[in-house]
Each structure stands twice: as C-alpha cells, then as structure tokens.
C-alpha cells in the first residue's frame, strides 16, 4: 500500500513537472525566445562558470584546509617520511597545474563568450608554443619519475641482513602471523598440512619449524628493520599498514615481502597524537569476500628491550600443540621406521640468542 | 527515393576502393524499393544510424541501472549503522535483519563497475557514436558491413540480457570486483557470487567482446575504405580519428581479455590451474598447484588499461569537435591532437602493470612501468592545452553540448593530474586500492567520459531524431551534474589520502578509518542527488524525441559532412550523390569568409576571398 502511494506520488510529480515544462515552452514560444539561438542564457552560463570557479574553488580550498589534519595518517616508518614528502611535493606541483589550467578554462569561457558582431580569431596552430608546452610537462614528469624511481628502488631493495623477520598469512577472514623463533629461521609450511589444529600448515618434521610461534598481535621493535614475509592460503589479500606506508599483496602460491623500519613505539604515537587508545592497524586492502572489511590485526611497536622480553615469553607452536607434534612424530616414524625423530622442542628453545642485535 | 540514389562509385573513386561500394549500392536500391517493415527498420536494422540509437538507448538503460546500484552502496557507506529495512521490497533476502548483506554489497560494487565501464562507457559511448558518426562524417552510405554491424548490436544485446539476468540469481551476481581477480572469482567456496553469477558474467563478457570486435572491425574498415572523394586522413574530423584509434585499441586489447576469461573458465570448470595454486579453502586443500593469480592480472590489465582509453578517447574526439564548433574557432593544433591520440594509443599498451605495483611483481618491472606511465601524461597535457587554446579568443556559444565539453576538460584535468601520483610506484604503495584511486578514475574516465557522452547526445540529437533537445533543461542538467560530480569526488580524495580502502562494506571496524564518517555521509548525499539530476536528462531525451523543437539541417552551423544530409537522413544518408570533401573540418571564422564557417564540401574555388596563400593553388 505504501509502495503504491509512493509510486502514485512519483507519477503525479512527473506529470506536474511535465506540465510545468510544457507551460514554460509555450510561454517562450509566445515571447519569441524559443527559437533564438544565443540569448541571455549564454551570458548567464558564462557568469555561472566564473561563479562556479570562485565559489567552488573557495569551498574546495576551505574544505581541504579544514580536513588536512585528518587526512594524513601519522607516519611511523623511515621510508614513510620520504614518501610523504614526495607525495605532498607532487601534490603541490599538481595543485599549481590544476589552478592554472582551471582558471584559464573558466576564465576563457567567461571572457570569450559570444558577442554579437565579434569574430573568433582564426588560429589553427603555432609550432613554437606547442613545442614549449610539450617540453614543460615532459621535463616535470622526468623529474618526478627520477625522484619516484630512486625512492622506489630504495624501498623495494633487499632488506638488511639483520632484519627482524615475521610472516603474515592472509586467510578468509583474518590474518595469521608467525615468527621464526630462536633459530631465526622460518620452518617449512605446506598448505596440504593445514587443518583445524594447524592453521598455518606447519611441517613439524622440519627442525626449524619446531620453534616457530604464532601470535594474535604483531610486535615489532622500534628503530630496527622489519621484514614482513607475506603469504595467502586462499584468495588474494593485501597487507596494508597505512601508518607505516606499507602495502603488499598476499598471493596464494607466491610469497611476497616488504620491509620497513618503525620509528615510533605505540606508546610514543599515543602520546604524540594525544589518543591513549591509538593502535597501529593492519588492514586487508584487496577484495577477498564477505569479511574483507573486517580483516584487522593490531600491530604493536615496542621499545627494543620490551620486544626482546615479549619475544622470550612466546611459546612455540609445537610446544602449545603437543597433539599436532605427536601426529607428525607418528607419521615420520611410520615412514622412516626409525625412532630418531625431530629434536625435542625443549632443546630447540634451550639456547637463547637475542632475537635482535641491541 | 531510390531513383535519387546514384551509384557512389565515382564519389568514392578518390580512394581507389570501389568494389564493395558498388555492390553495397545495389543492395541499397533493392532495399529502398519496398517499404521496410517495422522489424527490419527498428529492430534488426542494418542502418548504422538505427544501430547507433539502439546502442544509445540500451546504454541509457544500463546507466540508470549502474547509477541505481551506486546509490544503494552509497547508502550503506554513508549510513553504515542505519537500517535498510525499507529496501526489502526491492532487494528481498539481500537485506538481512535490516542490514545489507556484505556479499551483496560486493556484488553491487562489482556490477556497478562492470556495467559502467563496459556496458555504458564502452558500448553506450563508442558504440553509439562510432556507429552513428563514422559513415556520416567520412561520407559513406553505411558501414562497410551493415550485417556485421547489426550482429554487433545483437551480440551486445544478448550479453546485456545475460548480465542483467545474473542480478536475479539465488547466489547473487558476480561479486569479485569488476576486475574479477582469481582465486576469488574462481572459487564459489570463497564467495557465492563466484558460482553461477560469475559463470554468467564470463559468458556475457565473452559475447560482449565478440560484439566489440565485430563493431571494431567495421569501424576500422569503414574509416580506411569508405571515405568520400577528397576525404584524406588529414581531413578527417577528430571524432573520426578518435573512433578509429579506439577501435584499433579494442581490436588489439579485447582478445586478451577473452583469453583471460577463457582460461578462467577452464580453471573454474575443467580443473586446470592457470591462476590457482596452493589453496586451502572451506576446510579443503585444493589440488591445484603452479598457477599464478598475478598472470591473470597481467592479462586483465593488458585489456584493462587500453580499456580506459577506449572509454575516454571517443569523448576526447567529440569534445574537440564540439568545442571548435561552439567556440567558432578551428581546433588548436589539429595535427598535435592527432599526434597525441596516436601517442596515447601506443603508450596505452605499455603501461598496464601500473595497476600492479604492489602485487609482488618484480620491482624492476615496477620502475619500467612507472617511467612509461608518466610519459603518457605528456600527450594528455598537450590535449588539454590545445583545448584551452581553442577557447582562447573564441566567440563561445554555450549550448548544452558546449557546457558538457567544457565540463569534460575540467574533470579531465582534475582527475588526470592525480594519475601522476598513482603512476609513481613509490607513492602508489600508500595509495593503491584506496579511495584516492576511486576518486581519480571516477573523475578522469568515469565522469569525464559521461560528460563526453552527454555532450555528444546534446550535439548530435538533431541529426539523430530531427528535433532539438530542450536547452534550458540541458543547462539545469549540466550545472546539477557538474556540481554533483565535484561534490562527490573532491572530498573523496581526502578519504583516500587518509588511506580508506575501497570495496569496504563499512570502515567502522578500524580506528584508522573512522575520522571521516561525516564526509562519507556528505559524499553519499551528493552522489544520490547527482544521480537524480540525471532524470532531467532522461526526461529531456525522451520528451524531445517526440515533442522537441524541430531541427534544421545544420542547427549548429557546423562544417562536417553529417550536417549536409537531410534533417533526418534515410538509409543511405544522402539522397543524391555523396558530397566530395575539399578542406579540413575546422574552417571556422576564417578571415575573409562570408559566414563564420565553411563546410568541408565547399571547394576552394568558391571561397576565393578567404583562401590562405597555399590554398589558392588548390582553388584552380
């Protein structure tokens, strides 16, 4: 019934609009302005362009300034600062080009509006001016490309040898994270070994997998390069950490990586922003299904000492899941028929080198 | 009527290909003898003008649908907490307990993109105007193959029906984004839309590609072979140049999408592993190994990037033409305009991987593609400067078409500039897949191509239907739309710089993305209002077809050949001989000329007073 009412109202509105329109046409036929090609409307449109430019430009400038503080995610990585500088330098250059071209466009539209008796200037080309305005953007582009290329090669270059390593694995719809443990080596994983108790697909026959540990919250040390290895176990995901200016796809079957150096601990950032609830967040930025918009993980940047302490507290996956470990032992015993199996977990955890060079 | 149509072999003699035209003329004679039935005149028509209108009206249908979908998801983004219970009569089970189903949200986004990019801005824009204008402006009786041209529309129609029907599936339409990246698009376990919805998407797109290729071959052949006497390539209007190059791009790029779709169909249905590897999903490890999802992206964007130029170049051509006509001034730098179109066409094939900087692609490749991408800014800049110079010292008439052309340039600048940020690999690390990208491409290819489309419709409407569209409604339509587009997409940049990811059902889960709730509401309001403003156009369009002011033969005092035809050209376009062409299409306000325009078919011998020194020799 309501739907019918709404429909009726819409139809009536349409009829009213149609009648008004018809009325307007009839009056304009009557007044003779109907067939005139260039009338007052030409002047009104020309003026509207100027109004649009001034009011619109003003509103844009105001809203931009008003929102500027909110639109820059606080930077917390070394390369983030360089990127941010380049971004706003580029935006400034673009802003200048934007203002010049838009002002000329609207200005010309107003200034050269039709005037009775005037003839347009027959001006078909001018090689000199065309060469100049081809060269200027070319030179500017060359400069931008060069700056961008330098930064890009630096960011995507090999990670420092002493980087803290961790691995993020995307799945529908959350992130799994593991650290290499004391041996600083990520163990072998295999997607065929994944099941409810072994989310990551650890192959516990591999010694270096024995001390790998998984976490629900990423911890990284401040001021130390961090190498994030990235995988996906189902569809594409995308590791996106806006505060660190980090982004890299998680691709099933093709491990990827990204390294960065955090510059502010979570506590420092909280103090800086005056927001005691602030957290660094890791978001998924490639459409992956129903829960795409909720694939969040908290990233904590610790002082190096805290990080070492945190690291020391973690218990390896094998230790926390003795059943899984046992099933691997059984399998390997069956296969090899030999009792000499994987090193006991305790032994792997026994010698404790610091996870990072302090 | 039939007696009036002579063989046009001599009219076409200048280019030395007369065999197909003679044959074609016989066919014409034959057809003109008896009254055409409704079916062959309006439905299965082989007349390029009717086919163009068919594309246009189908495109309008799709545009309304695509716009409606965007209004729906803007409701969700603007008011993530609100209840959408009232939409249940329309969306049915996709509203769950007053909330939009998140998977249906993704389907909305996917279908909005697919519909707008392919069905509206490719078929609706270049399908309409390439069909309508190429024979009229090059001086041909029809396309090289009227039959293939008809097939082109009907393949599009079938593709449309299939795509449309996918909206009503139990499992919903395709929902993996318009870029349909596998594995999401390959595995129904990952998202229900990747079941039958995706199958229909792929089938529909395959037919769509066939339609594009049939059309493209025809456009290219017609431009190369059926130009009238005197119409050399350097006398072609810029519209034709842009349609011609667009068709070449389509012909080279669409088959690659076809191959990608084919391989995806194999992966989905026949157990191959082109794009699938090491996947554990829904409690099961899949047997596929060795495939690469990134390979799909390379194939997709090999089409996908030229595709954005397929969308924008026809608009560029039409805007150039409309600007020159209404500024009463030659287009500035005609050759530079053609050169930059050629440059864009060429470069558009070697920049695709700038969509993939952060996919894990080798960083060296990233450097190469960054370099090539930023080069493409140069021809685009040249075009912009040339449009500005065309306005300079003109005598501008603000017809609705001219307003939309100026709007096009404005939006092209606004959206194009930010492309320089996104083409820079180092900056793309932060901006990739954020709303900055969304704002960028909606301005530079979405809105501006739409503006080109509107400009074209307002400008050529008199030739299509013999009547004028209402100018006042045109002004209202323009100003509401122009304002609306800027109100939607300028603030969207802020949201993007703040890192808001695209294709998010809601941002409320993240503290990082919580500061712009108001702005998102604002964007939604502006978007929905701008969408409703389009109904002014729809009304104007259909009203004017039947009751608009009657047009004259050449209402805009334009120089190109289509305005030498009768008010409503019949099949065959010119009742008599096809006019020969003597001059370039932009002799506006030539000093010494009687009027402020000299049509292309006026020989130099008749315009002694206005001939330039080098033209005097040609007059003899």
Interface residues (C-beta under 8 A of the other chain):
Chain A: X3 X14 X17 X18 X21 X24 X25 X34 X35 X37 X38 X41 X42 X45 X46 X48 X49 X52 X56 X60 X63 X64 X67 X70 X71 X72 X73 X83 X86 X87 X90 X91 X94 X97 X98 X101 X102 X104 X105 X106 X108 X109 X112 X113 X114 X115 X118 X119 X120 X121 X122 X123 X124 X125 X126 X129 X130 X133 X134 X137 X138 X141 X144 X145 X148 X149 X151 X152 X153 X155 X156 X157 X171 X172 X191 X192 X194 X196 X201 X230 X233 X234 X235 X236 X238 X240 X242 X243 X245 X246 X247 X248 X249 X251 X252 X253 X254 X256 X277 X278 X279 X281 X283 X284 X285 X286 X287 X288 X289 X290 X291 X292 X293 X294 X296
Chain B: X89 X102 X103 X106 X176 X177 X181 X182 X183 X184 X187 X190 X191 X276 X277 X278 X279 X280 X281 X283 X285 X289 X290 X291 X292 X293 X294 X327 X328 X329 X330 X332 X333 X334 X335 X336 X358 X359 X360 X363 X366 X367 X370 X371 X374 X375 X377 X378 X381 X382 X384 X385 X386 X387 X388 X389 X391 X392 X393 X394 X395 X396 X397 X398 X403 X406 X409 X410 X413 X414 X417 X418 X420 X421 X424 X425 X426 X427 X429 X430 X432 X433 X434 X470 X471 X472 X473 X475 X479 X482 X483 X486 X490 X491 X494 X495 X497 X498 X499 X501 X503 X504 X505 X506 X507 X509 X510 X511 X512 X513 X515 X516 X519 X539 X543 X549 X586 X588 X589 X590 X591 X596
